[in-house]
Structures are given as C-alpha cells and as structure tokens.
Amino acid sequence: MRHQNYWRLSEPDANSDGNDIADSEFDEEGDELNLVAEQTQIEQLIFDITPKSSLRLAKLMTGECDATAFPAQTELEVIRTRDDLVLAEKPGLNIGFWAFNTQRPPFDNPDVRRALAAAIDKNTLLEAVYFDSATRAKTLLPAASWAFQNDADDTAYNPVLARKLLSDAGIQPGFSMTIWAMPVERAYNPNATKMAELIQRYLRDVGVEATIVSYDWATFRRHLLEGLHDSVLIGWSADNGDPDNFYRPLLSCGAIPSGTNRAMWCNEDYDRLLNEALKTDDIDERSAIYQQVNRLLYERLPLVPIAHAYRYQAYRKELEYMTINPFGGVRFGGVEKSL
C-alpha cells in the first residue's frame, strides 16, 4: 500500500553505479505517489513496507529508517517533540468530500442532498478526524489554488432545515441509506470510517438511518464504478495546480465512465463553464468563470466539500534538502544524508 511505504537511505554498495532508480506510480483518486532516487549522493534507496503506522514510526525513531510519508494524524505531535526528527508540513492540493450518487433516487433530488448536507457539522468532523491538520472546505479548490474563492457559499449545520427539506421531499423518518467509507487512509481523509460513524449519528438525529459499508480497496473501487453506493466518503489529490484538475475529474460528465466522478453527476451547464474557462489564459476571466461553477455546485450540491488536508512528511535530521510535495509525490533527487 503506497501510503504505508517508508524508506531507508544507506551507504553506497560496492556494486552500485550511483544511478539506481526506484519508481512507483499509482492511480487512486488522483493521489499519485512517485518515488524517485536520481543521480544524487544517495546511491541506495531501500523500501521497507510496514502496514502498521505505529511500527513505521518506531523504525523512524530508532533510525532503522530515515523517512516516512503520511504519518498518522495521532503521531504528528510525537514527531514534533523529537529533536532527532523533522516534520515537514505544507497545505495540500486535495479535497476530502461526501458524494451522493445522483443517479439513485432520492439522491437525484437536490433538496434531499441539501437536507443531508445541513444535517452534518463539518467543524466537528474536522476536529474529530483531522486533529487540526486540515482546513474547512467551501468548494473543491483549496486555498493554495490561484482560483480559490474565499467568499464562496458554504453549507451550514442546520438540523431543523434538514428535517424540513426531507419532509418536503417526501422522505419519512426511518428512511435508510448507505455511507460507503474508504478502507484505506489518505491525506484527504485519514479515517473515513470514523467520519462515517459521526455522520451516521447526525443523520439519525434528522430521522435518517445510515448503514456504513466498506470492502477491501479493490472491491470498493469496483463497486463504486458500478454505482452501487448511495453516498461515499472519498477525496482527490490533484497532480497539478490548475483548477480544472479538480473540477473536471470529479464532476464532469466525461468523468463518470472513467470512475473519478463518484457523484455520477452530469450537468451540461457545468461542463460548458469548464470548457469556457479553458478557452482563455486570462487569470481574472478564468477565476470569474470558476466562481460561477462554485455557485452552480452550491445550488445543485452533488457532493459536500469537507476538508483540505495538510501534507506531512517525517524524516530524520541527518537528511538534507528534502522537501515536501503538495501533489503527493515523494522525491529523493538532491537529498543528502550526513553520517
């Protein structure tokens, strides 16, 4: 599992030509991890895969390993207190969200989606799941994006409104639905199961009974593509900083068959706006168009933006010139280890 990799940098091997390359690429919700050891002072890069987060941290603390990506949220403070460790931190180009399957009744009704969004307290979700390592999301774009709209409309916790909207939509108390929770840990959602449990309680307060569903990761993604979910907690990490890399893969019509549009939502006005934005290289014009996109998403609400998570990378102080990549890659090009 790529988020469970960590690395040991060792002295050159007698058989090494100093030109070793370790490269691993994945395609999971846009959260790619590219690991590259180029022609640098590091002539050996050893991968040690340990699934248990606490054991990864233990090996880092004892010096058995030199670097680890994606430390658990509960471990961040421990790493900060260690004089021999460095915790790199940077706002991430990512989004964690709750998507509704808009091709399944009653989730094809925007008022039902709006009711479910009003039933949850996003601030509580951030505190309980991210431990102050994320910012509240209003739109798909994080603050690190040049098209970020600070004054964008946002959903608010309002259980009274949620009950009224559900009643007006003909949804009776006791209505049942599923919340699919990722079985893996990701920066944009480090604990989808815990988040699902919190949402489950909020929904119960407005008369909705939610069942939490999860599978192994491969089965989970396959069933999502088949559209078997009512709703899902998942997310996205961009592989470049352009706003289109958020809006198009997550909600365009063309992204439904590719499997990245988990809301399975198709809107002609939305696609038209995205295409218009790409016809100009004027930043102000594009930003104005994306503000229209944000307004449309707020009105139709195919998904609820929840959080933009920070990216963390932990390594020992013996490493120099190691930088954190907001896109999720971990590069060792140019990194040196003092012995």
N, C-alpha and C positions, 0 to 999 in steps of 0.2 A: 504494500500500500504506500503510495508515494509520500503521503504526509507523515509517514512513520519512518522515513529514511533519516539517518544522520551519518556523519562522515568522520573518518579518521585520516589525518594527513601525516604521512610517515616520511622517514628519510629516504633518499634515492636508493633504488635497488641497483645492484651491480649490472643487471641485465636491462635496465631501463635506458631508453634513449632520450628521456626527458620530453617526450612528445605523446604521452598517453592521453587518451580522451575517454571520459566517461560521460555518456549522453543518454538521457532517458526522457521521452516525451509522452504525454498522456493527453486525453481529450475527455475531461469530465467537467461538464458545466462551465467550460471556458477557463477552468482553473488549471492552467498548464504549469508543469514544473520541469524546467530544463536544467540539467546538472552538467556543467562543462568544466573539465580541467584542461586548460590550454597550455601552450608553451610558456610556463612560468617557473618560479622557483619550486613549486610543488611538483614533484616528479612521480609521486604515487598518490592515488586517491582511492581509499578503501571504503566500500559501502558496508555498513553494518545495520541490518534491518531488524529492529526490535519493536514488535507491535505495542508493548505496554509503555505508556508515556512515562510512568514513574521510573522504569528501568532505563529509559533513554536519558532522563535527567541524571540518574545516578552515575551512568557511564560518563556523562559530560563533566560532572562534578569531580569524579576521581581521575579524570584525564585519560580515560580509556578511549574516549572520542573527543574530537576537537570542535565539532559544530553540529548543531541540530536545527532543523527548521520546524516551525509551527509548534512551539512548546504549548502545553495545555494552559488554559487560562488560569487555573488554580496554581500553576507553578511560577507565574511571572514574578510575583513578589519575592519568592525564594531566590530566583536568579538575580534579581536586583540587589539583594543584600549580600551577594557573594563578591568579594574583592577580586577573585580569580576569573570571573565570568563577565561577559558583556551581553546586554540585552539590547539589540538594535530594534528600533520602532519607527514605523512610518505609516501615514494614512494609506490605506489600501484602495485600489481601484476595483471595488467589489460592491455587491449588494446582496443582502440576505432578504428573502421575501416569503410571503404566504400567497400562493397562487391558487385560484379557483378554476376548476375545469368548466369553462364557459360553454362547452358543448353538451353538458349534462344538466337537465332541469333539476332543481330550480336555480342552479348557479348560472344559467343563461340570463337571469334577470338581474340587472344592475342594482336594483333596490335590495335584493337579497344579499348580494355581495357587499353593498354598503352597510347593511344591517350587521353582518358578521364582522366587518371591519370596525364598526362602532362598539362592538361587544368586547374588544380587547384593549388592554392598556399597554401600549408599546413601551412606555418608560419602564414599567415593571419587567417586561421581557428583557430589556437591555440590562437592567440591574442584575437579574437572576441568572442570565445565560452568558453575558459578555463580561461581567465584572468590570465595568467602566473601561473596557477596551474597544469600544465602538461608539459611533455617533448615531443618533436617531435619523432614519431616512425619511425624507418627504417625497422624493422622486427616485427614479432609478439611478440618477447621477450623484456620485459623491462630491464632496466639497473640493477634492483635488482636480475635478474636471473644469475646464475653462467655460463650459456651458452650465455650470451649477447655478441653480436659481434659488437664492436664499429665501425669497418671499413666496415660494410655491405653496399652494394649498396642501394641507395635510389632514389626514383623518384624525379624529379625536375620540377618546374613550367616553362613550355615552350609552350606557345600557338601556336607559329609558327610550332613547331614539331607536336603539336596536330592536327592542320589543315591538315598538310601534310599526317600524318598517316591515318586520317579519309578519305581524298581524295583517297589515295592509296588503301584503303579498300573498296572503292565504296560508302562511306557514303556521301550523298549530303547535302549541307546546308539546314536547316529546318528539319533534322531528329529529331524525337521526342522519348523520353524515360521517364521512371518514376524513381523518387528517393523516396524510402519509408523512412519515418522519424519516429523514435520511439515516441510514445505519452507519454513516461514516462521519468523522469530524472534519470540518472545513473551517477556514478562517472566517468566512462569511456567516457560518452557523456552527459554532463549536459543539453544540449539544442540541440537536433537533428534537430528540425525544423529550428532553426536559421542557423545551419550548412548547411542544405539542401538549404536554401534560398541563402546563399553565393555561394554554388556550382552551383546552378541554374544560377546565374549571370555569373560565369566563363564559364559555358558551352555555354551560349548564345553568348559569345564572339568568340567561335570557330564554331558557326553555329549549335549548338545542342539545341533544345527546351526541357527543362525538366519540368515535372509536379510533384509536391510534393504530395505524398499520405500518409495518416495516418488513423488509425482506433483506436478504444479502444484496450487496450493491448491484451486482449484475442483473439479478431478477428485478430489483427495484426499478432500475432504469428501463428495463424492457417493458414492464407493466405500465410505467408512465407513458412510454411511447405509444402503447396500445390504448391509452386514455381510460384506464380502469379506476383512476383516482377521482374523488370528489374535490379534494384540495391537497396541496403538498407544501411542505416547508423545505425550501431548497435555496439556491442562490447562483451567483455568477461572479467570476473574476475576469475582468477584461484583459485582453492580450495587447491592447494599445490604448492610448489615451483619448481617442476620438469618441464623441458621444454616440455615434452610430453603432459603435461596438457594444453598446448597452441596449439601445432601443431596438435595433433590427433583430439580433439573435433571440431576444427574449419575448418579443410580442408581434413581430411582423407575420403576415400570412404565410410567407415562404418559409418561416422557421418552424411551422407545425410539422411537416413531414421530416425535417431534419432532427426533430426531437428536443430542440432547445426552448421552444415556446410551450412551457408547461401549463399555461393557462388555456392553450389551444384556442386562442382568441384571434379572430381575423376581422379587421376593420379597414375599409377602403380609405377613409379619411386619414387614418393613422399612417398607412403605407404611403399615401400621397404626400403627406407632410415630410416623411423621412426622405422620400425621393427629391422633394424640393430643396431640402437642406443640403443635399449633396451637389446641387447644381451651381452653388456659389462657394467661393472661398473667402467671402467676407464674414468675419467672425461675428460681427454685430447682427447681420442678417440671419446667419445660422442660429445664433442664440435666440433671436426673436421667434424663429420657427419652432425651436425646441420648447420654448415657453408655451406655445400653442399645443404641442404634444403633451406637455405636462398637464395642461388644463383638461385635455381630452381624456387622459388616463385617470385623472381625479374624478371626472364625471362618470366614466364607464367602469373603472376600478376592476380590471381583470385580475389584478394582484394587489396585495398590500405591501408596500415597501416597509421594511422593518429596521434594518441596520446596515451601516457601512463600517466594517471592522478594520481595525489597525492590523498591520502585518508585523509579526515579530520573528526575530531570528536570534538564537543564542549561540555563543561561541566562547572559547577560552581566550584569555587576553594575550596568549602567545601569537595569535593570528593578527596580521596587519593587513590593511587595505581591503577588508571585507565589507561590502556594502549590501544593503537590503534592497531588493527589487520590488516595487509596489505591484508589479504584474504577477508576482508569484514565482518567478524563476529564482534559482539559487546558482550564482556563478562563482567559480573559484579562479577565474582568469585574473592574474595580477596579485593574488593573495600570497603572502609570505608567512612563514612560521618561524619565530625566533626560538632557538634551542638553548 
